[in-house]
Every structure is written in structure tokens, then in C-alpha cells.
Amino acid sequence: MDSNPTLCVAITHRIAASPQRRITFAEYMDMVLYHPEYGYYSSNAVKIGFKGSDFFTSSNLGNDFGELLAEQFVQMWEILGRPVPFSLVEMGAGQGLLALHILNYYQLHYPDFFAALEYVIVEKSPTLRQEQEQRLQKFSVRWCSLEEIPTKSITGCFFSNELVDAFPVHQFILEAGELREIYVTTPQNLTSLERQKEENSFIGERSNFEFVEVTGEPSTQQLAQYFNLVGIDFGQRTYADGYRSEINLAALDWLSIVADRLQRGYVLTIDYGYPASRYYNPRRSQGTLQCYYHHRYHDNPYINVGRQDITTHVDFTALERWGEQCRLEKVGFMQQGLFLMALGLGSRIAALSHQEIPLSQLLQRRESLHQLLDPTRLGGFGVLVQSKGLTEQEKSQSLKGLTVPE
């Protein structure tokens, strides 16, 4: 398989240096995706788009997604009393296409808002940041990490599109009704680990020549506390032995930082996922982890190491409830297709019949707009909006994107 041998060696060294010669799956996934030199997002391996790529996002379908989101941000600015500056903080900006579409749209159609706008990008990948800087060089954009943003300094909106799904997750499995964490080790360490029968069991199905899985006691109490947060009880008989899934603790840490940096305004999160009751449905017994490699997907994270994307669905219940503990109030949750329809996607589809453009372009544009709407594709993504620091009068003003279209 097409693994990065240098990255595999680095992971092997991390395992060997660990006290029990194993690392959590979250540590493994973090190295595979975000190792400073060899990780998927840190190297030239990441490919976004269509031809020869691993995956594409809504922004790859044209300007419409960004322009419709731009309409929502303008209304947020109006509701907050037109503050200057109004900060838009995009977290995980990919190739910079979404930022380009939003900023172009404001420059052409909303000069007052454009003048008040501070656009900030939080990007962990040096490769993607370089591409963003090149694409956005005609605009005033600031790049920084979340940690570099001062506490309670942002009035505006933190937003992300397909960010949370790429956070490293802990994996677990139910064994004899007990929650056990899945760890990653190497075949040469397996013999000594297997001697500790009371602590570890070997999972042979998901392994390769480089790495194998073992189970053990949870690495942190936060795993059990997570299920108290989202209201899931694995003690119910409906959960069979061998039930396997994942927990995204990194999403809670991320949301804590975002809430701390936001003084007044909104957090808008777009991603694919479910409420906890659907996410941890007993029938979804193997979790949601998927790997993307050249537009093909599978569920083995131990092949194409450093060359493929690894994602999991988002537990929106966790974001809502943890947000409440961070003083973020839920404004609304809606499918992306309906959200974009409320912002004018329907009008754009209807206007196609009146445009004098070549038939091939017309069909391509129609297909793009329908993909944004299709509930089985991008239209089925979730859109969660949370707020902080709003007055009662500001809270009473409904966001256009959360208004169910007729």
C-alpha cells in the first residue's frame, strides 16, 4: 500500500517510547493527519477538488455556497448593530476557495460591510496556508492559531465547513458490557502486550504489517463522562458485545477555546453528522470512521498511512451541550440544503432558466446547485448555529438561514 515510510517509522518510535508500548487511536490519528512534516494535512499529500483528489467540499462546486453564507454573515452584522470591526474567523479554510468567494462577493455587493470586515483564517496545515495566501493575496487577511487570538476579543462569527470531522478521535469497543479503549501498537510489541491478558485483548481484523490494535482500560475518565454529557447508556441490553465507535474529545476542547475567544456574536459549524441518539444507534455497530483516498473510501486507517484522509461524523448533541457549558446558546440546527434554500438557493436555481449561457455550462451549474440541496449528499450536512453575548432584543431576531423556507 501507499504509506509514507518515514511517518510509519515516526509512529513506531512514538509507540516504543510510550510506557505501555501502545498509543491511543487519537494519538495515532493525530500523527497520521497532522505530523508537522509528514502528516496528511502537513505535506503535499492532501488533495481537494475533483480530478485526482481525495475529496471535495461545497466550495469546489462554485461560488454559490460562499455567496449564500455571505448573506447570512451580513445579517449577523446587522443584528449586532454593525460593529467595526466585524470579525469573520474561518477555521480550516482548505484551499481558500470559500474565503475567496465570500470576499469577492462583499467587495462587489456590500462595500460598507467589506470596509468593516476583519477576515481571519485559522489553518493548521502549512501546505494549505501557503495555497490560501497565494489565492487571497489581493485581500487583507490575517492568519493565526486559535491560541493566538486573545480571550473575549472577537465580535463577529467563528465558522467552519468540514473541520470537526477531521479531529483525532478516541475509539472504543464494548467487551462483556464494559467500555474498553482501542490502542495502536506494532507486531513486535504484541507478544509482551498479550501476556497481560487481564489488561489487553488483540483485535485482528483491523491491522496490517505496520500496526495492530489492542484494547485496554480507557486512557481518560473523560470518555465515560462524554456519554453522560450526551445521554447515552451502554448498559442497555440493546448494545451487543463488540459494539465499536468513536469519541471526539478534541471537538470539545476546540469549542471551549472558540467560546473563550468570542466576546459577542456567533459560532456556525457545518459538517456531516448526527444527534447522539442516531450516532450511537445500536445498529451502527462499527462507528462512522472513513478513509478517503483518490475519491474512494474505506474503513482501514492503517493503510496509505499519511497519504489518505481519515474522518468521522460529528456528534452535534455533544457540540450543543458542551457549548451550553461554555456559555454558547443554541440558536438553531438545520440541514444544509434547507439552510441554503432559506438564504436564496431556490431563487438561484429558478433563475437558471433565464440565463443565456451555453447549455453545457447551464447543466453543470444546475448539477452543482442541486448537489448543495440534495439531502443524500451535501444538502444533508448539519448546520449548527450558537451565540454568545447577545442582548434579548438581538436574540429575538431570527437568522434568515434558520427560517424554514416555504
SENU-794938 format. One record per residue: z negated, y, x of N, C-alpha, C, CB in turn. Coordinates in steps of 0.2 Angstrom, whole numbers, plus 5000, padded with zeros to 4 digits. Atoms other than C-alpha are relative to their C-alpha. Glycine has a CB too. Layout:
<pts>
ZYXZYXZYXZYX/...
</pts>
This chain:
<pts>
500049945004500050005000500050065004499450004995/499949944996500250185005499450045001500650054996/500649964999498550235011500050045006499449955000/500149964994498050365024499549965004499850074998/500550044996497350255038499550045003500449975006/500549964997496450405046499450014995500350065002/500549995006495550435029499649944999500350034994/500350065001495150255027499549995006500549945000/500450014995494350255044499450054999500350025007/500549955001493350415040499549974994500350064998/500450035005492650325024499649945002500549984994/500350064997492250165033499450035005500549965004/500549974996491250275046499450024995500250055004/500549985005490350355031499649954998500350044995/500450065003489850185024499649975005500549954998/500450034994489250125041499450045002500549995006/500649954999488150275043499550004995500350075002/500550005006487350255026499549955001500449994993/500650054999485650175026500149934997499450034996/499950075002486150035015500749985001499850004992/499350024999487950025021500450004994500049945004/499650005006488650075005500050084998499849964994/500149935003489050244996500250004993500650055004/499950005007489150294978500850014999499650054996/499349995001490850294970500250075000500249974993/499949925000490650484968500150025007499450034997/499949994993490450494987500749985002499549975004/499350024998492050394989500550044997500149924997/499549965003493050484976500050075003499850014992/500149934997492450654984500450005007499350025001/499650014994493150595001500749994999499749955004/499350025001494750524994500450064998500149954995/499749955002495150684985499950075004499850024993/500149944997494350824995499750005007499450034996/500150004993494050775013500450065003500249935003/499749944998494350935022500750005003499650035005/499350014997495850865032500449954997499949985007/499650065002496450705024500049984993499849945004/500150015007495950715006500650024996499450044997/499449995004497250714992500250074999500049964994/499949935002497050894987500050045007499450024996/500049964994496750955005500649995005499449985004/499450014996498350885013500650014996500049925002/499449995003500150895009500249944995500550015005/499950065004499950734998500150024993499549955001/500049985007499650824982500750034998499550064998/499449985003501250844971500050014993500649955002/500049985007501350934955500650024997499450064999/499349985003502850954943500349944997500450035006/499650065004504250834938500349965006500550034996/499650044995505450774952499549985006500650035002/500350024995504550664964499250015001500350025007/500749985000502750724959499649944997500050064996/500450045002501250634954499850014992499350005004/500249985006500850734938500350074998499249994998/499949935001501250894929499550024995500850004997/500549975004500251014919500450054995499550055004/499749965005500651134904500450065003499550034995/499749944997501151274916500749985003499650035006/499450024997502551164923500650004994500049935003/499550005006503451174905500350074999499649974994/499849935002503751364906499550055000500550004994/500549955001502951524903499650004994500450075000/500450005006502351494886499349995000500349964995/500750025000500751414889499550065003499849945005/500449954997500151554901500050074996500350025007/499949945005500851694889499550004994500750014999/500550015006499851624874499350015002500249934997/500750004998498251604884499950085002499949965007/500149934998498551784890499850044994500750035003/500149975006498551844872499249994998500449974994/500750015001496851764870499550045004499849925001/500449964996496151844885500050084999500249995008/500049935002496652014879499650014994500850024998/500549995006495751994863499349995002500149944995/500750004997494151944873499850075003500049945005/500149944997494352104882499950054995500650025004/500149955005494452204866499349994997500649994994/500650015003492952114859499450025004499949924998/500549984995491952154874500050085001500049975007/500049925000492352344872500450025006499350025001/499549984995493752354885499750015007500450054998/500449984993492652344901500550005005499549945001/499649994993493352394918499549995005500450075000/499450055001493552284927499849954995500149975007/500050065004493852134916500249955005500450004993/499850054995493751984927500249944997499449985005/499750065002494851834924499949955007500750004998/500250044994494151694936500449934998499349995001/499650065001495451544936499749955005500750015001/500350054995494551394944500549945000499349974997/499550054999495851264951500650024998499749944996/499449965002497451364950500649965002500050065003/499450044999498651224955500550035005500349984994/499549974997500251294961500050074999500749974999/500049935001499851464955500550024994500250045006/499549985005501151454941499650034994500349944997/500349975006499851494927499850075001499449954998/500149934998499251644936500650055000499650005007/499349965000501051704939500250024993500549965003/499849995007501451684920499650054997500049934996/500549955003499851774915500150075002499349985001/500049934997500051924927500750034998499949995008/499349975002501951944924500050034993500549955001/500149995007501551944905499650074999499749954996/500449935001500252084907500350065003499349995003/499749954997501252184918500650034996500349985007/499549985004502652194906499850024993500549944999/500249995007501752194889499350044999500049944996/500649975001499952254892499850045006499549954998/500249964994499852394905499350025001500550065001/500749985000498152454900499649945002499850034993/500450054998497452284902500149985007500149944995/499850014993498352254918499750045005500850005001/500449954996497552404925499349995001500250074998/500750025000495852344920499849945003499750014993/500150074998496052174926499949985007500649964998/500250034994495252084941500249935000499350025003/499950075000496051914944499849975006500849995000/500350044995495051794954500249935000499250015000/499950075000495551624960499549965004500749985002/500450054996494351484965500449945001499349994996/499550064998495351354974499749965006500750025002/500350044994494551214985500649975005499749944997/499550034996496251144992500350065004500549974995/499649954996496951245007500750004999499849995007/499350015001498651175004500250044993500249934999/499949975006498651234986499950085000499749974994/500249935000497851404990500650035004499450015004/499549974996499251435003500650014995500249965006/499549995005500551404989499950054995500249934997/500249955005499651514977500150075003499349994998/500049944996499551654990500850025000499750005007/499349994999501451644993500350024993500449945003/499749985007501851644974499850064997499949944996/500349945004500751784969499950065005499349984998/500149944995500951904984500250074997500549985006/499849935003501652044973499450024996500650004996/500649985004499952044963499450015004499949954995/500650004997498252094968499549954997499650074998/500450055001497251934968499549985005500549934998/500550024995495651884976499849935000499350044998/500250085000495251704982499350005003500549975005/500750014998493451654984499749934998499550054998/500450065003492251504981499650024994499649965005/500549995005491151494966499350035003499849944996/500649984997489651514978500050075002499849955005/499949934997490351674985499950054994500650015004/500049965005490351754968499250024998500349984993/500749985001488651854966499749984993499950075001/500350015006487451804952500150064995499249995001/500049965006487751884935500550065002499350034998/499549954998489251984942500650014996500150005008/499350015003490651934931499950024992500349935000/499849985007491152024915500749984998499850074998/499350025001492651934908500049934998500450015006/499950075002493151754907500149955006500649994995/499950064996492951594918500549954996499449975003/499650055003494351474914500349955004500650044996/499750054997495151314919500449964996499449955004/499550055003496551194915500149945004500750044999/499950074997496451014920499650015007500749985001/500450004994495051044933499449955000499750075000/500650045000493450954927500249925000499750014993/499850075000494450784925500149985008500749994997/499950024993494650784945499350015003500550055003/500750004997492750804948499849935002499550034996/500250074998492050654958499549974994499750005007/500450035006491150534945499649945003500449984994/500450064999489750404947500349954995499250014999/499850065004490250234940499449964999500649965003/500650055002489050114931500349944997499550044996/499950065003489049944924499449974996500449955004/500550035004487949854911499949935003500050014993/500150074998487149694918499349984997500050005008/500650025004485949604907499650054997499549965005/500349945004485649764897499850055004499549974996/500249954996485249864912500550045003499649975006/499549964997486150014919500049995008499950084998/500050014993486749974937500650055002500249935001/499549964997487750094948500549965004499750065004/499550034996489350044956500150045007500750004997/499949974993489450074975500649975004499349985004/499450024996490850054988499749985007500550065000/500250024993490649965004500749975003499449955000/499450034997491849865016499849935001500150035007/500150084999492149675018499549985005500649975001/500450024995491249665034499250024999500250045007/500749985002489649745026499849954994499950074999/500250045006489749625011499549955001500649984997/500550064999488849475019499350025000500249975006/500749975000487249575023499850024993499950055006/500149985007487349655006499849954995500550054998/500050065005487549494997499449965001500649955001/500650044999485949425005499550034995499850015007/500549975004485049554994500149994993499950085002/499850025007485349454978499750044995499949934999/500349975006484049544968500250085000499250005002/499849935000484749714973500850014998499950045006/499349995000486649694974500449944997500350015006/499550055002488049594965500750025002499949984992/499349994998489849584970500550014994500249955005/499550005005491249644959500749995003500050074996/499450014996492849564965500650024997500049925001/499449985003494049624953500450065003499950014992/499849944997494249794960499950015007499850074996/500149994993494449784978500749995004499549945003/499450024996495749774992499749995007500450075000/500250024993495749745011499550055003500649995004/500449954997494849905015499350014997500350074999/500749995003493449925002499949954994500150074997/500250045006492549824989499450034997499849935003/500549975004491249864976499449954999500350014993/500650045001489449804974499650054995499649995006/500449975005488149854961499350005003500049974993/500749994998486349914963499650054996500050035008/500449955004484950024956500450075000499350015003/499749945000485550194951499850055006499950044993/500149964994485650324965499550064998500650025004/500349945002484850464955499749994993500450065000/500350005007483750474939500450044995499350035000/499649965004485050604933500549964996500450055004/499550045004486150454927499749984993500249945004/500350025006484950394914499850074996499349975001/500249945003484450574910500750034996499750065004/499349985003486350614906500149974993500649985005/499950045007486350484892499550034995499949935001/500449965005484850574884500350064998499350015004/499749945002485750734885500549994995500350035007/499550015005487250664876499949964994500649985004/500250045006486350554864500349935000500250034994/499750075000487050384870499449955002500649995005/500550054999485850224869500449945002499550004994/499750074998486450074879499649944998500250005007/500450065002485049974872500349974994499350024999/499750035007486049944856500449945002500550054997/499750064998486749774855500850005000499849954994/499249995000488549844852500350005007500150064996/499850004993488649864871500049935003499750065004/500050064997489249704879499850005008500749974999/500150014993488749644896500650015004499749935002/499449994996489949704909500450074998500549954999/499849935002490249874900500050045006499650024994/500049964994490849994913500350074998500549975005/499749935001491150184913499850045005499850024993/500149954995490850344922499650054998500650025004/500449945001489650494923500250065004499249985000/499849944996490250664928499450055001500650044997/500649964999488650744935500350075004499549975005/499749944996489750864946500250054995500649985004/499849955006490350944929499450044998500349964994/500649965002488550994925499850055006499449954999/500249964995488251064942500550065000500149975007/499449955000489951164941499850054994500749974999/500149955005489451234924499450045001499949964993/500649964998487751284930500250065004499549965004/499849944995488551394944500450054996500449975006/499649965004489851464932499550044995500549964995/500549965005488451514919499650055004499549954996/500449954996487451594933500450065002499749965006/499649944998488851704939500350044994500649975004/499849975006489351754921499550054997500349964995/500549955003488451914915500250014993500150075004/499849995007489451944899500749974999499950074998/499350025001490951854892500149934998500450015006/499850065003491751684890500149955006500650004996/499750054996492051514898500549964996499449955003/499550045004493651424892500249945005500650054999/499950064996493851244898500649964996499449965001/499450045003495551154894500049935004500650045000/499950074997495650964898500149954995499449995005/499950065005495950794891499349975000500549955002/500650045000494350704885499849994993499550055003/500250025007493250664870499350025000500049924999/500750005001491550694862499749945003499850014993/500350064997490250574870500049944995499250025001/500050065005490250464854500749965001499950024993/499450034999492050424857500149985008500650054999/500050024993491950424876499749945002499750065005/500450064998490650294877500049954994499350025001/499950055005491350194862499949935003500650014996/500050064997490850014865500749965001499649954995/499450034999492649964863500450035006500450014994/499749984994493150074878499649985006500050085000/500450034996492349954889500150005008500049934998/499949994993493149994906500150075002500749975001/500049934998492950184906500750034999499850015007/499449965001494350314907500350015007499850064997/499749994994494750314926500749985001499649975006/499350014999496550334930500250035007500450024994/499749974994497550354946500750014999499949955006/499349985001499250444947500350005006500050074996/499650014994500550404960500750004998499849945004/499349995002502350474958500149984992500449955004/499950015007502150484939499949934997500750034998/500250065003501550314937499250005000500349945004/500750004999499750274933499749934999499750044994/500350065000498550134935499250015001500349955006/500749995000496650104937499749975006499749964994/500350034994496450044955499950065005500449955003/500149954995495650184966500049985007499450044998/500150024993495650084982500749985003499649935000/499350004997497550084985500350075000500549954996/499849934999498550234990499550055002500450024994/500649964999496950304997500250075004499549965005/499849934997497250495000500750024998499950005007/499349985002498950484993500150014992500549955003/499950005007498650474974499450044997500049934997/500549975004497650574961499649954997500350064995/500450045004496150504953499650054995499449965005/500349965005495450574937499649964995500650044996/500350035006494350534922500050054994499249985002/500049965005494250604905499450045000500149964993/500549965000493050744901499549994994500250075000/500550005006491450724890499850074998499449955003/500149935003491450884880499350014997500550014995/500749995003489750844872499650025006499849934997/500549984994488950854890500150075002500249955006/499849934998489851024893499650044995500750015001/500349955006489251094876499250005001500249974993/500750005000487451034878499750025006499749924999/500349984994487151064896500250085000500449975006/499949935000487951234893499550044996500750024996/500549975004486651274880499450015004499849954994/500549994996485351244893500150055005499849935004/499849954995486251364904500150074997500649985004/499949945004486251494890500750024999499750065004/499350005002488051464886500049984993500549965004/499950025007488351464867500749984999499850064996/499350025002489751364860500350044995499949934997/499649965004491051474852500449954995500450055003/499650045004492151334846500449955005500650044997/499650054996493151174851500649984996499549945001/499450025004494951134846500549975004500250074997/499450034996496451034851500450055002500449954995/499549954997497651124862500550024996500249985007/499449985005499051114850499950054995500349934997/500249965006498151194836499850075003499449974996/500249944997497351324848500750045002499749985007/499449964999499151374854500450024994500449965005/499749985006499851374837499650074997499949954994/500449945002498451504832500250065004499349985000/499849954996499051604846500750025000499849995008/499349985001500851614841500549955002500150065004/499550054998501651444847500549994995499749945002/499650025005502351414830500650064999499650004993/499549955000503251584830500550005005499650075000/499550014994504051544847500449954998499649995006/499650055002504651384840500550024995499649944997/499649985006505351464824500650055003499650044995/499549954997506251604835500549975004499650055004/499450034996507251474845500650004996499849935001/499350005003508551464831500350065000499849984992/499649945000508951644833500250025007499550054996/499849984994509151644851500749985002499549975005/499350014998510851654859500049985007500550064999/500050024993510651544874500449935000499349995002/499650075000511651384880499649954997500249995007/500450055003511251234870499649965004500649954997/500550044995510551134885499450045001500449995007/500649964999509351274888499550004994500150075002/500450005006508851284870499749934999500550014994/500350075001508551094869499449995005500549945001/500550004995507551104885499350044998500250025007/500649965002506451244879499749974993500250074998/500350035006506151164862499649945002500649984995/500350064998505651004870499350025004500449965005/500649974997504351104881499550024995500250055005/500449975005503651194866499749944996500350054996/500350055004503451034857499549955004500649954997/500550044996502550944871499350045000500350005008/500749965000501251084871499749994993500250075001/500350015007501051044852499849934999500550034995/500150075002501150854852499349985001500549965004/500750025000499450784848499949945005499749994994/500050064996499850624858500150025007500549954998/499949984993500250724874499650065001500850025001/500549944998499650894880499750044994500550055004/500349975006499350954862499349974998500550004994/500650035002497950834861499450015005500149925000/500549974996496950914875499550034996500350045006/500649975003495250984871500050075003499449975001/500149934998494951174872499350024998500550054997/500749985002493051224873499950075002499549955004/500249934999492551404872499350015000500450054996/500849995000490751454877500050085001499649965004/500149934999490051634878499350015003500150044994/500749984998488551724886500050075000499949975007/500149935000487851894884500350044995500250025007/499749965006488751944868499550034995500549964997/500449985005487952054855500249964994500150084999/499850035007487851994837500650024997499450014995/499449985003489252104832500649975004500050085001/499550034996490352034846500149934998499950015008/500050085002489851854841500450004993499349975000/499750015007490451894823500850005000499750054996/499350005000492251924829500349945002500250065005/499750074999493251764828500550015005500349974994/499450004995494351724843500649974996499849955006/499450025004496151704837500249935001500650055003/499850074999496451544846499649954997499949995007/500450045003495051464837500050004992499250015002/499949995007495651514820500549954998500250074998/499550065002496451364811500650034997499649954995/499449975003498251414808500249974993500649995005/499850035007498951394790500649965001500150064995/
</pts>
